[in-house]
Amino acid sequence: MLPNLLVIPIGYALGSIPFALLLGRWLGGIDLRRSGSGNMGAANAFRTTRPLEGLVAMT
């Protein structure tokens, strides 16, 4: 029961981190909010950075 109760807040916390934005900044040096479509999603990361960063952001 306790492991199930820990999974929910950990999953919520990890889901709230914008990994595509962080990867775009760290690996590509690009602010995804100001380039491409302006969306911080994996599709914009794939279009505005190299394909490797887009694939990593998608997973």
KASUL-V406174 format. One record per residue. N is the residue number from 1. SS is DSSP state (helix for helix, strand for strand, loop for the rest). D_FIRST is the distance of its C-alpha to the first C-alpha in whole Angstrom. Layout:
N | SS | D_FIRST
N | SS | D_FIRST
This chain:
1 | loop | 0
2 | helix | 4
3 | helix | 6
4 | helix | 5
5 | helix | 6
6 | helix | 9
7 | helix | 10
8 | helix | 12
9 | helix | 14
10 | helix | 15
11 | helix | 16
12 | helix | 18
13 | helix | 19
14 | helix | 21
15 | helix | 22
16 | loop | 24
17 | loop | 26
18 | loop | 29
19 | helix | 29
20 | helix | 33
21 | helix | 34
22 | helix | 33
23 | helix | 34
24 | helix | 38
25 | helix | 39
26 | helix | 38
27 | helix | 39
28 | helix | 42
29 | loop | 43
30 | loop | 42
31 | loop | 41
32 | helix | 40
33 | helix | 40
34 | helix | 44
35 | loop | 44
36 | loop | 44
37 | loop | 43
38 | loop | 41
39 | loop | 38
40 | loop | 35
41 | loop | 34
42 | helix | 34
43 | helix | 37
44 | helix | 39
45 | helix | 38
46 | helix | 39
47 | helix | 42
48 | helix | 43
49 | loop | 42
50 | loop | 42
51 | helix | 41
52 | helix | 38
53 | helix | 37
54 | helix | 36
55 | helix | 34
56 | helix | 32
57 | helix | 31
58 | helix | 31
59 | loop | 28
